[in-house]
Amino acid sequence: MDINDLRGLSTLFLMLSFIGLCIWAYSGKQRESFNQAAQLPFADDEMNKRSMREEVSND
């Protein structure tokens, strides 16, 4: 076994890992958790709007 065999095996391992990661990311089981994570930046906007309404109603 020389360095070229090691390079080939590492390339194969990384390619299979990448394909596995893509399959995992696009599987239906992950959709709900990814949708929740996608909405996190907007959660602060809702809290800010709510607190602004409360401040206006308290004044």
C-alpha positions in Angstrom: 0.0 0.0 0.0 1.5 3.3 -1.1 0.4 6.9 -0.7 -1.8 6.8 -3.8 -3.9 4.0 -2.3 -4.3 6.0 0.8 -5.4 9.1 -1.2 -7.9 7.0 -3.1 -9.4 5.5 0.0 -9.6 8.9 1.7 -11.3 10.3 -1.4 -13.8 7.4 -1.4 -14.5 7.8 2.4 -15.1 11.6 2.0 -17.3 11.1 -1.0 -19.4 8.5 0.8 -19.6 10.8 3.9 -20.8 13.7 1.7 -23.4 11.6 0.0 -24.6 10.3 3.4 -24.8 13.8 4.8 -26.9 14.9 1.8 -29.3 12.0 2.2 -29.6 12.8 5.9 -30.2 16.5 5.3 -32.9 16.0 2.6 -34.7 13.2 4.4 -38.3 13.8 5.4 -37.5 13.1 9.0 -35.4 16.3 9.3 -37.9 18.6 7.6 -39.7 19.7 10.8 -36.6 20.5 12.7 -35.1 22.4 9.8 -38.3 24.4 9.3 -38.2 25.3 13.0 -34.6 26.4 12.7 -35.4 28.4 9.6 -38.0 30.4 11.6 -35.6 31.3 14.4 -34.4 34.7 13.0 -38.1 35.8 12.8 -38.9 34.9 16.4 -37.2 38.1 17.6 -39.3 40.2 15.3 -42.5 38.8 16.8 -41.3 39.4 20.3 -40.3 43.0 19.5 -43.7 43.7 17.9 -45.4 42.3 20.9 -43.3 44.3 23.4 -43.8 47.5 21.3 -47.6 46.9 21.4 -47.5 46.4 25.2 -45.5 49.6 25.7 -47.9 51.6 23.6 -50.9 50.2 25.4 -49.3 50.9 28.8 -48.7 54.6 28.0 
